[in-house]
Amino acid sequence: MKLLTPALIASGLGLLAFNGLNAQRSPLSRAQAQAVNMGAALNAAGRDSEPTFGTDRRTMYFNCADRRPDGGNDICTSTLVDGQWSAAEIVPAPISTEYFEVEPLLSPDGNQLYIMSDRPGGMGSMDIWVSDKVDGEWTEPRNLGAPINSPAADHCLYFTGPDWSVAYWTSTRPGGYGGNDIWRSERVDGVWQEAVNLGPQINSAGSEHHSLPSADGRSLYITA
């Protein structure tokens, strides 16, 4: 099956990979490693994917589908306790709602959670939102606005740089080469600059998405 949404963890020496259904972990090394299913605490019958961790690597957020009686795509969380991941739970509103919430991204300090959602109040069919943790609770997500979001679909957000000053994400906005292209923006003096398409070296007439920059910004992993 096609590999979806690689997620580098810790110092970049580990990889969480997805075969479209269940999370698996394998180390990045020259030797081919055997992936190990992470078990029923995290994986269920629906699609479980796109994990994100804080720097302590003890709290995980990920996309979990069809865990409610009425189905849907939500954000789940699990905590590492004594070397074992706790049973995943849906993060309640205002993070998970009756709308479509996927692709969480936790800030290194664990105090901001970015999500992709089609909830009302956005600019396009899919927007990027961010919630702040205040007194241990997630606040109402706010839309990141332009130039990150657009009237098209914007999703698959990742950052690089010591202060997360460079953003990479996927968009169907005009000016691209295919259905989904990878775009980039830099934050200067607290303001995100005009979005720039990564060009034909990365994008094509097909679909490029889920771009994952390495911590040093020298490598970029993509799904195409």
Secondary structure, DSSP 4 states (H G I P E B T S, - for coil): ---EEEEEETTTTEEEEE-SSSEEEEE-SSSPPPPEE--TTT--SS-EEEEEE-TTS-EEEEEEES-STT--EEEEEEEEETTEEPPPEE-TTTTS-SS-EEEEEE-TTS-EEEEEE--TT-SSSBEEEEEEEETTEEPPPEE--TTTS-SSBEEEEEEESTT--EEEEEE--TT-SSSBEEEEEEEETTEEPPPEE--TTT--SSB-EEEEE-TTSS-EEEE-
